[in-house]
Amino acid sequence: MKTQLTRPRKGGAAKRRRQADHRKRLVALGVEAEVVARMNQKDVRDMLKYPAKVAKDSE
């Protein structure tokens, strides 16, 4: 049987690229870059779940 039994895992480079894109998206929404740099990845993802709320809070 030549088919794969498990799906291939995502690579580390793709993960870093996604995380960098998330951080850039937060900065584009108006959050300060210094604040975003200190945040962990879970907090970044949680803020991006509701971008309208983030944009409103930063004004």
C-alpha positions in Angstrom: 0.0 0.0 0.0 1.6 3.2 -1.1 -0.8 5.7 0.3 0.2 7.6 3.5 -1.6 6.5 6.6 -1.1 9.8 8.4 -1.3 13.4 7.1 2.1 15.1 6.9 2.7 17.7 9.6 3.0 21.3 8.9 6.6 22.6 8.8 8.3 25.0 11.2 8.9 27.6 8.5 5.2 27.8 7.7 4.3 28.2 11.4 6.8 31.0 11.8 5.4 32.7 8.6 1.8 32.4 9.9 2.8 33.8 13.3 4.6 36.8 11.7 1.6 37.4 9.5 -0.7 37.5 12.6 1.6 40.0 14.3 1.7 42.2 11.2 -2.1 42.0 11.0 -2.4 43.2 14.6 -0.1 46.1 13.9 -2.2 47.0 10.9 -5.3 47.1 13.0 -3.7 49.8 15.2 -2.0 47.9 18.1 1.4 49.3 18.9 4.3 47.2 17.6 6.0 47.1 21.1 2.9 45.7 22.7 2.5 43.0 20.0 6.2 42.1 20.3 5.7 41.3 24.1 2.5 39.2 23.5 2.6 35.5 23.3 1.1 33.7 20.3 -2.1 32.6 22.1 -2.9 36.2 23.0 -2.2 37.3 19.4 -4.6 34.7 18.1 -7.3 35.6 20.7 -7.1 39.3 19.7 -7.4 38.4 16.0 -10.6 36.5 16.6 -12.6 39.8 16.9 -10.7 42.3 14.7 -13.5 44.9 14.9 -13.2 45.0 18.7 -9.4 45.4 18.5 -9.7 48.3 16.0 -12.3 50.0 18.1 -10.3 49.7 21.3 -7.1 51.1 19.7 -8.8 54.4 18.7 
